[in-house]
Amino acid sequence: MTPLVLLFWLFVLHFIADFQLQSNYMARNKAPGTSSHWPWVLTAHSGAHAAAVGFVLSPLLGILEWVAHGVTDALKCRGALGGPEASFHIDQALHLAAKVVWLGLFLSFPGIFG
């Protein structure tokens, strides 16, 4: 697949995982401190993103996505990315930027990430 096709799938799968696959329960309970099981909810949500990156690029990059997505969402939920409106846009921009970074690593270091 060409880099553009890979990026297309990374972006499309991101939006599917972040909007269609994330239930209301997950959206309400993934924030640190919302419940005693928030770490599991955040881990499960981030895992859907990890699976997408892992399938499109490589499992190692999927693991990096798992961590990056979880950290980004935790920061957003704690208000570290600004107010509600700004944090939503910053959160999405960071998630998409991460996909560009993973693709760059995949293309630059095929022996490691390929």
C-alpha positions in Angstrom: 0.0 0.0 0.0 1.1 3.5 -0.7 1.8 5.9 2.2 -1.3 7.9 1.3 -3.5 4.8 1.5 -1.9 3.8 4.8 -2.6 7.3 6.2 -6.2 7.1 4.9 -6.8 3.9 6.8 -5.1 5.2 10.0 -7.3 8.3 10.0 -10.6 6.4 9.1 -9.9 3.8 11.7 -9.1 6.5 14.3 -12.5 8.1 13.8 -14.3 4.8 13.9 -12.6 3.8 17.1 -13.0 7.3 18.7 -16.7 7.8 17.8 -18.5 4.7 16.6 -16.8 2.2 18.9 -16.5 4.3 22.0 -19.7 3.8 24.0 -21.3 6.4 26.2 -20.2 4.3 29.2 -16.6 4.5 28.0 -16.7 8.2 27.3 -18.1 8.9 30.8 -15.8 6.5 32.7 -12.4 6.7 31.0 -11.5 9.9 32.8 -9.1 9.6 35.8 -11.1 9.6 39.0 -14.6 9.1 37.5 -14.8 5.6 39.0 -12.6 2.9 40.6 -12.3 1.2 37.2 -11.4 4.1 35.0 -7.9 2.7 34.2 -9.5 -0.3 32.7 -12.0 1.7 30.7 -9.2 4.0 29.4 -7.0 1.0 28.6 -9.8 -0.7 26.7 -10.6 2.4 24.6 -7.0 3.0 23.8 -6.6 -0.7 22.9 -9.1 -0.2 20.1 -6.8 2.4 18.6 -3.8 0.2 19.2 -5.5 -2.6 17.3 -6.1 -0.3 14.3 -2.5 0.9 14.2 -1.2 -2.6 14.8 -3.2 -4.0 11.9 -2.4 -1.3 9.5 1.3 -0.8 10.3 2.8 -3.1 13.0 2.1 -4.4 16.5 5.0 -2.4 17.9 3.6 0.8 16.6 0.2 -0.4 17.9 1.7 -0.5 21.4 3.1 3.0 21.0 -0.4 4.1 19.9 -1.9 2.4 23.0 0.3 4.5 25.3 0.1 7.7 23.4 -3.7 7.6 23.0 -4.2 6.8 26.7 -1.9 9.6 27.8 -3.6 12.1 25.4 -7.1 11.1 26.6 -6.1 11.2 30.3 -4.7 14.7 29.8 -7.8 15.9 28.0 -10.0 14.4 30.7 -8.0 16.2 33.4 -8.4 19.5 31.6 -4.7 19.8 30.8 -5.4 20.6 27.1 -7.5 23.7 27.7 -11.2 24.3 28.1 -13.9 21.8 26.8 -14.1 23.2 23.3 -10.3 23.7 22.8 -9.4 20.4 24.5 -11.7 18.4 22.0 -9.9 19.9 19.0 -6.4 19.7 20.5 -7.1 16.0 21.5 -8.2 15.1 18.0 -5.2 17.0 16.4 -2.8 15.1 18.7 -4.3 11.8 17.9 -4.1 12.4 14.1 -0.5 13.8 14.5 0.4 10.6 16.3 -0.8 8.6 13.3 1.5 10.7 11.0 4.4 10.0 13.4 3.7 6.2 13.4 3.5 6.2 9.6 6.8 8.2 9.4 8.5 5.6 11.7 7.0 2.7 9.7 8.4 4.1 6.4 11.7 5.3 7.8 12.6 2.2 9.8 11.0 -0.8 8.0 13.5 -3.2 9.7 12.2 -2.2 13.1 8.6 -1.4 12.5 7.8 -3.3 9.2 
